[in-house]
Structure formats: C-alpha cells, structure tokens
C-alpha cells in the first residue's frame, strides 16, 4: 500500500472516495499481517511438528499471499484496467470490464489475432501469479523471458 | 472399535484370520474414507485397505463411478495382470461398515515430490513414463463386456460440462474463456474407439516403488470415452511438480509414454492427446475454483480449500503457455 493511498483528497470540493476518507492510524494492515506471518514463521514453526506443522505452513503461506496482494494489487489493477479500456473502449468497474472481455472471447468477437489480447492476458496472468504462486515453475520460466 | 467391526467382516471371508490390528485412517472426507489395517494370521500379517462411504453416505456425486464399480474395475485390472491390488471383499449390508470394499495393501510411495526427488526412486524415474504407457494400454484394453455400468463421456460433452461448471462460479476468467473457445474449435469429435478411461491417471493415484509402477488406484472417475484422455491428463503441467520440461508426471517424455502405449498394442493419436491436455489443464483450474466454492459455502471451511482457489491462476499460465506461447 503506497502512502498516497492514505492521503485524503479534500481538494476542489470533490467528494472523497470511500477509501480516501478512512484515515486509520499506522501500522497498515499489510504491516500488521507481515508481523504475524514473521512471528509464526520464525518463532512458532520451529517448535511445531506433524499435521499441525503442515497446517501452519499453509497459514503462513496465506498471510504471505495477503501481504503480496496488498503490495502489488494497486499497480497491477490499474495497469489491467488501462489495458482493458484500450481493448474494449468502454468504462466500468474492473470486474465489469473483465466480464465484457470474457463475453467477447466466448462469442468469438475477439481472439488471439486481436491486437493486444494475447499481451493483455499474459500480463494479467503474470500479475496474478506474482501474488498467488511466485514460485510456480511456469511463472519463473516466463519471467526469465525478460519483460 | 473399528478393529472389532473390521474383524467381524474379515472373518466372514478369511477363515484363517485371528484378528485385525493397526487400523489407521489414511484420509477421510465427508463421503469417503480410506483405512489401513493388518489382518492377523497365525503365521504373520496381511496388509489391507478399506475404502468406504460410511453408513448414511450412499449418494455418489454425479461424476463418481461408485465404490462397487471401483471394486469391480480394480479386480478386472488385477486379473488382467495390470498393477492393481487384489480386491479381497466387497462390503455387504450385513457387514454394517457402509458401502465399499477391502483390498490388499501395496507398499510404495504416492507423494509426487518424493517420487521426483528421493534417491530411492532414481532408477525407477526414467522407466516410469514408458511403464505407465503400457499400463494405460492395458486399462484401455479391458473387455467392454465385463465392465460395470459407467457414464459415457465424449470431448463434446466434456467441453459443455466444463463451460457450465465454470459459468456457475459467476467469476469472469478471460483465459478460461479462451481455453473453452479453443477446445470448441479443436473438438476432435467422437473417438473411433470408446474404451474404459481411468479418468484420474496421475501422481497421487499411482503407487511407485524403487522398481517402478506397483499399482494404479482410485477409479472414482472411471468412465467410458476417448482413451487418449488418460494420456493427455497425465501430461497436465499441474502434475509435473516443478519439473516442467518432463511432461509426463515430471519424470518422462511424451515419446516414452507413447512408446509404452504402442508396446501395449494400441495406437496413439497425438492431436487428441494435446486436446485432452488442454482440457485437463482447464479441468484442474475449474476444480480449483470449485474447491474454493466449497470453502466459501461452508462444507469444508479449511485453509487448504481456501488456498486451492489461488491455484487456479497456475492453470491460467499453463493454458497460455499451451495456447498463446510467447516467442
């Protein structure tokens, strides 16, 4: 989460968006989550064994995922949104635009020959993997292609 | 208590048994359980496995073949000389153990990461793809007339089912749409030959020893259909566990798999195998989304279920690698 996100926009009589009027104190949710994940990883994991150790690893993975998403999603959502607007030429929420794209692919109105579609799907998918499974071998291979 | 119940049942088909010991639950969902136990004989133990739906859980999900059919298929495979455990007993109502069967326990490993990394399997790994090709040919060659009643699937039906299931989640996934579109455009149509298909021929359902394949398990998704489906499914990247350049289970090549299959006296259609690999990749993705739904709706509110929802994106990158590879 970038600091800007927590700065309220009170300028020019505009109505502040929901996110911007909540001015909670620090630390941020991401910092809190990371502190819990680090505690579980460094202090608890070494003293737990058996099935609970497995469950604990899953729990730590979940917290790490939340931290990655909080760190990355603002930027990747904005980029995804810009690409979708470019491809579709319409406005709406991110999920609206994804629904519209899904629908167009299903109907065959856009396909891999459509300029920008393949690149959009790749970038969107790489952004998902960066949050979901950054160690997935296919993802690491594709990152290695250097873009 | 389970040991007493088991012994009462074992005594009905094994007169030499004097007891049952070491019963341990290996896995258990709401509707199916697997138990391991030893049957005591005067001169030693016989390892056994109980696979059952506990009392009160009779209804099988739509895709499941049913435990009676599973038992029959395992027995047929065993009799045909395929690596399949001997079925010792099919549960009867008077056994009072639910529905299911008891089979011989086969020692070995099912965990993919161990099979792919542990030293004890180093000699087996290069042989596995070819062996599994031959095993698949044997499964597909089991005589139709002796098979239990099974659902019949085709590529066209499977595309429709995947589409319906994906749409039921009401969450847009442009990459899944692309895959559904590709599948429809590349639907190979009815298979010339319709055979028994194992339906879940992959890591986790294969017992491997240092000597190679020892058993094929879990016939829950068995059906009649295009035999190339099993060859495509075992090539899905999700079953390579990081060894992405070895398409067959992370241990072998398609050429080895196909060679073993043809050694088993059957023909491979590589284009159909590719179709089923794409289908299988999408199917695993849809299954990940389905497990997330089960987490959200409540029947299984575990962390593991929740996290599987975040593995659907793995299948999206694999679908793109298959359908829109980058230069």
HADDOCK unambig.tbl for C-alpha pairs under 7 A between the chains (distance, minus, plus):
assign (segid A and resid 58 and name CA) (segid B and resid 303 and name CA) 6.86 0.50 0.50
assign (segid A and resid 58 and name CA) (segid B and resid 304 and name CA) 6.77 0.50 0.50
assign (segid A and resid 59 and name CA) (segid B and resid 303 and name CA) 6.93 0.50 0.50
assign (segid A and resid 98 and name CA) (segid B and resid 172 and name CA) 5.98 0.50 0.50
assign (segid A and resid 99 and name CA) (segid B and resid 172 and name CA) 5.25 0.50 0.50
assign (segid A and resid 101 and name CA) (segid B and resid 174 and name CA) 6.49 0.50 0.50
assign (segid A and resid 102 and name CA) (segid B and resid 172 and name CA) 6.10 0.50 0.50
assign (segid A and resid 102 and name CA) (segid B and resid 173 and name CA) 6.43 0.50 0.50
assign (segid A and resid 102 and name CA) (segid B and resid 174 and name CA) 4.57 0.50 0.50
assign (segid A and resid 102 and name CA) (segid B and resid 177 and name CA) 5.99 0.50 0.50
assign (segid A and resid 105 and name CA) (segid B and resid 177 and name CA) 6.15 0.50 0.50
assign (segid A and resid 105 and name CA) (segid B and resid 178 and name CA) 6.19 0.50 0.50
assign (segid A and resid 106 and name CA) (segid B and resid 177 and name CA) 5.71 0.50 0.50
assign (segid A and resid 106 and name CA) (segid B and resid 181 and name CA) 6.25 0.50 0.50
assign (segid A and resid 118 and name CA) (segid B and resid 324 and name CA) 6.76 0.50 0.50
assign (segid A and resid 121 and name CA) (segid B and resid 175 and name CA) 6.78 0.50 0.50
assign (segid A and resid 125 and name CA) (segid B and resid 313 and name CA) 6.82 0.50 0.50
assign (segid A and resid 125 and name CA) (segid B and resid 316 and name CA) 6.70 0.50 0.50
assign (segid A and resid 125 and name CA) (segid B and resid 317 and name CA) 6.16 0.50 0.50
assign (segid A and resid 128 and name CA) (segid B and resid 313 and name CA) 6.47 0.50 0.50
assign (segid A and resid 129 and name CA) (segid B and resid 313 and name CA) 6.32 0.50 0.50
assign (segid A and resid 129 and name CA) (segid B and resid 314 and name CA) 6.94 0.50 0.50
assign (segid A and resid 132 and name CA) (segid B and resid 310 and name CA) 5.63 0.50 0.50
assign (segid A and resid 132 and name CA) (segid B and resid 311 and name CA) 6.89 0.50 0.50
assign (segid A and resid 137 and name CA) (segid B and resid 242 and name CA) 5.16 0.50 0.50
assign (segid A and resid 137 and name CA) (segid B and resid 244 and name CA) 6.87 0.50 0.50
assign (segid A and resid 138 and name CA) (segid B and resid 318 and name CA) 6.93 0.50 0.50
